[in-house]
């Protein structure tokens, strides 16, 4: 793996993971172009997959560092060393209830994703649609970048629709199990349908259930912490045999870039979303998705590099 390729992917991951524009779509685009035009050296087996784990751990570090004071207060509440009625000041989320809501959203996501992967895997196997690289619906979409581009355009439409229909009147104090379950289900859809932005879709889900912008955005970012941990653990278990053969210095450079750019993105996106509409991101998703779709469909041999 080349140093330039590593740093570029780290930058893309950090800038797009928390923006409602799908980091997966942009990384897929970068992978495909890099393979097509020879911008990277050949990868060892499992190298790119594990590198993606490191990039997500970089953005995990970024969001943990940004919310460090909030997480410390949350820990104090859980240990009974802070008032039970403590709230997250910017959003009004009641901290003693927050761990339960995050657990509910995460559990909903896990159950939904595992169910879809299992059911689709059985159906696809019976239909003869599986292969060494494609075992379920999630694998199918990831192996066909045209669908990733289409899903990115769907995100644009979703953001437009959310801005038009959501009332955004409920503060964090009224956040309940219904909000957590809906956000968890939508996050699960983003995990299956590659190209659907995790942050964009979950923020939209929060707004659609009546939450205000700040509550929806901060909850989405806090939810990324258990989500990234679970995803990284799942992928690390699958790829543990390849860990000893990896180019660690080069990969850690990408990790560092992902953490730095991710922190800057989190820091300024929360403020931006709290005071601006999502229409600008919607336009970007539609335009970028159309560009990706054109390139993926018009360039022979262009595919995901993995």
Secondary structure, 3 states (H helix, E strand, C coil): CCHHHHHHHHHHHHHHCCCCCCHHHHHHHHHHHHHHHCCCCCCCCCHHHHHHHHHHHHHHHHHHHHCHHHHHHHHHHHCCCCCCCCECCCCCCEHHHHHHHHHHHHHHHHHHHHHHHHHHHHHHHHHCCCCCCCCCHHHHHHHCHHHHHHHHHHHHHHHHHHHHHCCCCECHHHCCHHHHHHHHHHHHHHHHCCCCCHHHHHHHHHHHCCECHHHHHHHHHHHHHHHHHHHHHHHHHHCHHHHHHCCHHHHHHHHHHHHHHHHHHHHHHHHHHHHCCCHHHHHHHHHHHHHHHHHHHHCCCCCCCC
